Amino acid sequence: MSNEIDSRSVYVGGFTNNPSEDSIAAEFSQYGDINNVRKRMDKKTGEFKGSLFLEFKLQSKAKKFAALKNVKYNDVDLTVQSKTDFIEGANQKLREAGEKKHIEVAKSNIQSALKGLEYSEGTLVHVKDIGGEKVTTSFLSTIFKEFHSEFILYPYNSNHSEAVIRFATPAASKQAVDTLKTRNLTIGGNKVTLGLLEGEKAKSLYEKMIADKAQLASARKRRANKKRASKPKNSEDDKQNATGDLKRKNETKDDEHPKKKSKT
């Protein structure tokens, strides 16, 4: 029923005052019989938002009116469009706002992740020849924590054979390399190769790895948020919510003041 009513309804916006429903019905009845005038009201203030929906008796009249140009009320230019077009436009704005927010959140997440993780010369150790994909970051942490490792970037490559460990100080990273070399350290069944990462190349590599990790974390969060948002909502009112203050089903209850014109 709601879709059928929507097909006969036209959005009219641009009112500079708050005309009565009767005056609106009288003015626009020249374009066809009008069943209802639904004024859009601000939920917080209760004030007229300057726009409304006209529900015509016939869909053909609604379409004809929605296609008009230069519609005026008391010499004020108005905007008219079908209700379905208005709702689609409102939904598109919501989607664009959501995408913009995701981008801003992603940038913020990356900036937060980079805080305190600036490159420090001599603090990075490159571990190569790690065996097997079952090795975890937690497992690597147990190996390097005695040397005051701060965090681990792993896997460094697609086959899970390399990692980069950052230590608190250059002295700690050097001690880790020297000590673990004497122990013939094996990880995942393989004897690994350890070495310090230094110089401009190491800095560029490190900063890229940190940024990649932050972007990956942000992407995961976005996917999780999108998945939650795609779940069916509990009520039909929520499903049909086009804007924050426009509910398609309950227009006459919360967002609009209905006026039924008597039929002759």
N, C-alpha and C positions, 0 to 999 in steps of 0.2 A: 504493500500500500504506500509505503514511504517513497519508493522509487517512482510510483505513478504520480504522486503529488509533486515530487521534485520536477518531473518532466513538464508540469504545468506551472511551475514557479519561476519567477524572474527576480534576480538581485537588482536592487536599485540603490545607488549610493551617491553621496555628495550633498545631502541635505545640510543646510547651515542653521536651521532652527529645528524645533520639535513639533512638527505638525500632528494633528490628531489623525487617528485611523480613519475617521469618517471623511475628513477632508482629503486624505490620500485616495480613499476609495472613490470619492466623487470626482476627483481630478483625473484619475487614470481609467475610470470605467469607459471613457470614450474609446479605449483600445480593445475593449471586450469585457464581458461580465467577470467580476472579481469575486471570488469566494472568501478570501481571507487577506488581511494585511498583517504581516508579522514583523513588528519592529524589533530591531536588534538592540539590546540593552547591555550596558556594561555591568557585569555581575558584581563588581566590587562597589561601584558608585551608584548603580541604578540609573545612570544617565543614558540618554539616547545616543547611540554610536554614529548617527548620521546615515544609517543605511537600513534597508528592510527587504523583505521578500513579498512580492505580490503573487498570490496564488490565483491564477485565472481558472475559469470554468472549463475552458477548452484549451487543449495543448496547442492547437494551431494558432490561437490568438496569442498565447505566451511566446511562441517562436517568432511570430511576426513582430511583437513588441520588443523582444530581446535583440532583434536585428536593426532596430531604429537607431538613427544618429540624431544628435542635437535634441535630446529629450530635456525638457526644462520643467522646473516647478518654482513658481513665483520668480521667474526670470533667472533662476539659478541653474546652471548646467549640471546635469546628472549623468552618472555612469550606469548603463544597463547591460546586463548579460544574463544568460540562462543560469539557473541555480547550479546545474551540473558543472558548467564551466567555472563558476565561482568556486565551487568546492574543490575541483581539480586544481585550480590555481592556488587555493589555500594550502592544499596538500603538498603541492610542488614547493611552495615557500618553506613549508615545514621540513621537507626532505633536504632542501638546499641549506637550511639553517642547521640541520642535523649533521650534514657533511662538513660544513664549516666548523662546527663545534668539534667534530672528530679530529679535524686537522689541527685545530688549536690545542686540543688535549694531547695529541701525538707530539706536537712540538714541545709542549710543557713537560711531557714525560721524558722526552729525550734530554731536555735541558736539566731536569731533575736528576736523571741518571748520570749525566756528565759531571754534576757537582761533586767536587772532592775526588774526582777520578782523573785529574789532569796528569799528563805524562810526566814522569820523573825519571831522568836519565839514570841508567844502571840498575833499575829496580825490576826489570823484566827478565824472565827465564823462559827460553823456548825448549819445550820437551817434544822430541820426535820419536817415531817408531813405537808408539803405544800399540799394544796388541788387543784386537777385538773391540766390538761395539758395546760390550756389556760394562765397560769401565764407566763410572759415573763421576760427576764433579765432586760429589761427597767423598768418594773413595780417594780421589786425588788430594782432597783437602786433608785427609788423615795422614797422607805421606808428607806433605809440605808444611803442615801447621807448626811443627817443631822449630821451623825457621822463620816463623812469624809471617807467613803468607797472608796477604790481604784478600785476594779473590782470584778466581781462576776463569779463564776464557776457554771453554772446551765444549764441543769439539772445535778445533781451529779449522779443520778442513772436512770435506764431505765423507771421507772414509774413517773418521774418528781415530786417526793415528797421531795427531798433534794437539798440543795445548800450550797456552801461554799463561804463566803464573806471575802475578805481581806481588812483590815483597815490600815490606815497610821501608826498607833502606837499601842502598847499594851494597852495604856490608852484608846484610842478611841474604840477599840474592846470591852473592859470591860464595858465602859460606854454604848455602844449599847446593850449589853446583859442585863445589870442591868436595863436600862431604859425600854427596850421593854418587858421585863418580867413583869414589873409592869403595862404595858398597855394591857396585855393579847392579844398580837399581833395575828391577824388572817390573813392568806393568802390563797386565793382561797376557802374561807369558812371554813377553818380548823384553830383551835388554834395550832400554831406552837411551837416547842421546840427549844430553843436556848442554845448553850453552846460553850465554848472556845475549840479550838483544839490545843493541846500542846504536846511537847515531840517528840521523834524520830519517833514515828509512824505517828504523824501529818506531820512531815517534809517529810517522804517518800510518804505519801498520796498526799500531795500538789505537790511535784515535778512530780509525775506520772500524776496527773490531768493536770498540765501545759503542759507536754510533749504530752499527748493525744490530748489536744486541738490544739496544734501547728501542730501535724501530721494530724489531721482532716482538719485543714485549708489548709495545703499543699496539701492534697489529693483532696480537692475540687478545688483548683487552677489547679492541674494537669488535672483533668477531664474536666475543662472548656477549658484549652489549647488544650486538645486532641479533644474536640468537635469542637473547631474552626478550628483545623488543618484538620479535616475530612470533612469539608464542601467542595463542589466542587469548583475548582478554575475557574477563568474566561476564560482562554484560553487553547486550546489544547496543546500549548507549555508547559504551566505550568504543565498540567496533565502528560506529558510525560517526565518531567525533572527527570533524574536519578541521577545526581550529580549536585553540584552547578554550574558546568561549562560545563555540557554535556546535550544538548537538543536533544532528539532523532529525533524530526521532522525537526528541522531547523539546522541539523548538517552542511549542506553546506553553511549556512549563517554566523553563529557566531563562531562556535567552530572548524570548520574544513576547510581545504583548499581542495576543490574537484579537482580531476583530472580524466577526462573521457578519457579512452583509446579507440582509434579508433578501430573499429572492422574490421577484415579482412574477 
